[in-house]
Amino acid sequence: MLLTITCTHQPASDLSYLLHKHPGKVHDIEISTGVAHVFYPEVSSARCTICLLLDIDPVALVRRSSGPRGNDFALEQYVNDRPYVASSFMSAAIAKAFSTAMNGRCKDKPELVAVPMPFEVEIAAIPVRGGEAVVKELFEPLGYTIILQRHPVDPQFPEWGESRYFTLRLKNTLTVQQLLSHLYILIPVCDNDKHYWIGQHEIEKLLEKGKDWLPAHPAKEFITMRYLKHQRSLANQAMEILLQDETTGSATEDDNPEPEQKERVHDLRLQAVRDELLQANAKTVVDLGCGEGKLLRLLMAEKQFEQVLGMDVSYRSLEIAKDKLKLDKLPTAQRKRIELIQGSLTYRDKRIEGFDAAALVEVIEHLDEPQLAALEKIIFKYAKPVDVVITTPNAEYNTKFDGLPAGEMRHADHRFEWTRAEFQQWGNRIAEQYNYSVVYKPVGEEDPGVGALTQMAVFTTKQMIIGMNRFLSYGK
Ligand code: SAH
């Protein structure tokens, strides 16, 4: 298995300093499944090429595997593509051979570490599940130009068709550390075969190597899932850390009033939202940012709601919700009414489309401005429920909290708290833009000067067709 990296930075021979490999020698690096040979076929000031030739020992591979590989055929553990293709073993070899460069260090020329350089990479054979589209989805957002050559199953028998093996050429201008971290993570993601070493520490590797680019990558969910080999719980934990900025940092809302009052206030809020949803005649409801599932519990107690879906970005909150709602113990008919999913309100998600109503209880204030702009589209443009109920703190009421200094917010993770005028300005603009009507209601006791603790907006679509359909199906 051959990986070739060519650099045309001037002088190109700087690459040998960056990779800490003397250009005059062949370096043999042992990895647990074989040997990586590192050598330079070309070194000049204009162009420098380094090769990593990975020689996998198939016997060592079988010995290392804890059980038989797959059940496709009896000899699969001896006869397979692993010695010949780029896979997680290539990542292991890159990490071992170029560890100093991957850690962003260069002893002799430290100033080179941060310099973006023009690179060309060739991976002689890489299996790609999903083909060209997947390669593009992975590498293009990182700025790579891609040249892919797909190989037939057997050139002697063209009728056998194409294989899933490609020669992949990539071009980009970036630092060597960036390049190596991209290859380290994305090679096994392309391959998507079983690795032998998936475990908790893989999350750490993924997060550590991907920390500078993965959180902003549009395919981060796909990358995480594949890298962690579809082990949902590991992938979810990793996603939660990647999305840290979007989460609250605490699983529960923590408003400022005294604790027991806080619970009571929150219950009132949830009841007000439930009542709105009942009144709207919604039969299917999605609770966006459902947290520990307090609203879901209220909804499940009402027969009107035939289907409820809770979505939250926080996996931990969802696990608490699952426990509190006793999902494992519900009778089948009840269990079918409810579902919990992990997802972020900042990405379009088909799973939240097609509901009669959506609720967002104390969620919007946890999002930054660009995220809020995304959320607005995702809900009102794409998911388009008939009714949307949103609650958020009323900032004017904060003056009534003794312990809260003027100008401070009720919760450390709140990105904003709006006055009634601000909330209404936002809501009116949305209603106008997406063809909804909106009414605003106070939740809790209303103070004549500053209003109520919580403010609520109830949006209803003006699209007659949806309204008619619901009218026609109502009472069936
Ligand atoms: N609605 C719940 C929880 C409110 S706390 C209740 O009233 O009890 C805010 C919730 O929003 C948290 O559970 C947090 O994880 C979730 N959240 C924050 N950003 C999110 C995002 N981008 N996508 C989905 N949920 C998000």
Residues whose N, C-alpha, C, O or C-beta is under 5 A from the ligand:
A	BS01	SAH	E246 T247 T248 A251 T252 E253 G289 C290 G291 K294 M311 D312 V313 S314 S317 G343 S344 L345 T346 V361 E362 V363 H366
